[in-house]
């Protein structure tokens, strides 16, 4: 994927090149992320999809060096935020980027929020740390943020603790904290998975509104292709620590090129009655990541596998403008 030359557009705010992350365990080295590249422009939402263990979250945690080292090790790659390589920053500078220029929203707000501190304190902390606001100014901004994310009576809720909020409201608080310092990039890691479908829809609408209002770039990590269909500009599909397909969202859903992407889409239910057959599952198991991939990681589960798939790992290559696929097979090869 060419991240350096995005024709006809402004330069990306975030560029990741050939990122590799491993975990050193008693049973050997786990190659969790193997050569992932991506880019994100201001105001753009990129969805990253794939089943559990595909490397989505490890990739995003690697960007901010949030993984414990050891056992994790970022072996190679670059992560440039407006030209600065975050992987080369010293710890103090990196702390200023985390929560300041890059915000995170994690899957479970109850484990992300500190139960012994009030919500107001947790929103005000990054404001005082990164922006140098005094207590009064930080409190005023905290009220504005809670109002922005739709918390009723925000001034009265600053003194409440996380357990006094519902799951959906806690996630709104997490979004408020992530937005506190007007970040250039927001990374949302499965932010609606633990919520019921009604609250999920509310959070998704909230993120869409905030994206339009604030103009930040957003990376949305999920296993739910139905969610990204309604919010993403582009989609990256990950499998076995690799990007196997990358395309504009409409192109990916109308013309999926990788067998794994096609299989994922076949697991989605049809709500318009256009598909009458039973939902399909993907046979087989995800690959073991104990060795760097030398063949296609999806080969053992693929209906279109042939000899080359076992001999060589296909590179990510363009099949049309903006559409990249890592596969030796093409749908047009089938009559």
Secondary structure, DSSP 8 states (H G I E B T S, - for coil): ---S--TTS---SEEEEEEEEEEEETTEEEEEEEEEEEEE-TT-EEEEE--TTSSHHHHHHHHTT-S-TTTEEEEEEEEEETTEEGGGS-HHHHHHHBTTTEEEE-S-HHHHS-TTSBHHHHHHHHHHHHS---HHHHHHHHHHHHHHTT-TTHHHHTT-BGGGS-HHHHHHHHHHHHHTT--SEEEEESTTTTS-HHHHHHHHHHHHHHHHHH--EEEEEES-HHHHHHH-SEEEEEETTEEEEEEEHHHHHHS--SHHHHHHHHTS--SSS---S------S-----SS--SS-TTGGG-TT--HHHHH-----EEEETTEEE--S--GGG--
